[in-house]
Amino acid sequence: MITAFLGNLRGWEWIIILVVILLLFGGKKIPELMRSMGKGIKSFKAGLNDVADEIDDNQSKGASKNDK
């Protein structure tokens, strides 16, 4: 649902959204906000990779048990 909403935005609508964000948070807070958002995304990706690695390990252990 959110992707459908964001996919329909045109150039001027993005500019208006960016101006509203600038007015709400101010010029000094935006870099800090983006930095913390980037750290959160990086942490989320690391967590996903850890889960994927754990799943792969469990699957390989299960396959080796079936081989015996």
GUTIMI-96930 format. One record per residue (C-alpha): residue number from 1; residue in one letter; x, y, z. Coordinates in steps of 0.5 Angstrom, whole numbers, plus 2048, in hexadecimal, padded with zeros to 3 digits. Layout:
N
nr,rest,px,py,pz
NUM,a,X,Y,Z $
...
***
This chain:
68
nr,rest,px,py,pz
1,m,800,800,800 $
2,i,806,805,802 $
3,t,809,803,7FC $
4,a,803,805,7F7 $
5,f,803,80B,7FB $
6,l,80A,80D,7FA $
7,g,80A,80A,7F3 $
8,n,805,810,7F0 $
9,l,809,816,7F3 $
10,r,80C,81A,7ED $
11,g,811,81F,7ED $
12,w,80E,825,7F1 $
13,e,80B,821,7F6 $
14,w,811,81E,7F8 $
15,i,814,826,7F8 $
16,i,80E,828,7FD $
17,i,80F,822,801 $
18,l,816,824,802 $
19,v,815,82B,804 $
20,v,810,829,809 $
21,i,815,824,80C $
22,l,81A,82A,80C $
23,l,815,82E,80F $
24,l,813,829,815 $
25,f,81A,827,817 $
26,g,81F,82D,815 $
27,g,825,82D,811 $
28,k,82A,82B,817 $
29,k,825,824,819 $
30,i,825,821,812 $
31,p,82C,81F,811 $
32,e,82B,81C,818 $
33,l,825,819,816 $
34,m,827,816,810 $
35,r,82E,813,813 $
36,s,829,80F,819 $
37,m,825,80D,813 $
38,g,82B,80A,810 $
39,k,82D,807,816 $
40,g,827,804,817 $
41,i,826,801,810 $
42,k,82D,7FE,811 $
43,s,82C,7FB,817 $
44,f,825,7F8,814 $
45,k,829,7F5,80E $
46,a,82E,7F2,813 $
47,g,829,7EF,817 $
48,l,826,7EC,810 $
49,n,82D,7E9,80E $
50,d,82E,7E6,815 $
51,v,827,7E2,815 $
52,a,828,7E0,80D $
53,d,82F,7DD,810 $
54,e,82C,7DA,815 $
55,i,826,7D7,811 $
56,d,82C,7D4,80C $
57,d,830,7D1,812 $
58,n,82A,7CE,814 $
59,q,828,7CB,80D $
60,s,82F,7C9,80C $
61,k,82F,7C5,813 $
62,g,829,7C2,811 $
63,a,82B,7C0,80A $
64,s,832,7BD,80D $
65,k,82D,7B9,812 $
66,n,829,7B6,80C $
67,d,830,7B4,809 $
68,k,832,7AF,80E $
***
